[in-house]
Amino acid sequence: MSSGKVLLGVLAGVAAGALIGILFAPDKGTETRKKIVAKGEDYVDEIKEKFNGLVDELGKKMDGVKAKADEMMGEVKPKDEKAKASTN
């Protein structure tokens, strides 16, 4: 099982537990709704942070791939030019 699925399962479990805990708390309805909204906002912020981290990580990997491709092209060009010069 991938770590992404495990993380998603853990977050879903935490969210469900928090929601059930709030719903069974002895607070007024308005207070309970405020708590639910606050928890929801916290989870949205957490997901945004994780998504931004994922995007940053992918960006770094893409930069590495691009650098490696540029390096390989730098190695190929001189050989290509040398081959062209020897055929002329």
Beta strands, then each sheet from edge to edge (+ up, - down):
end
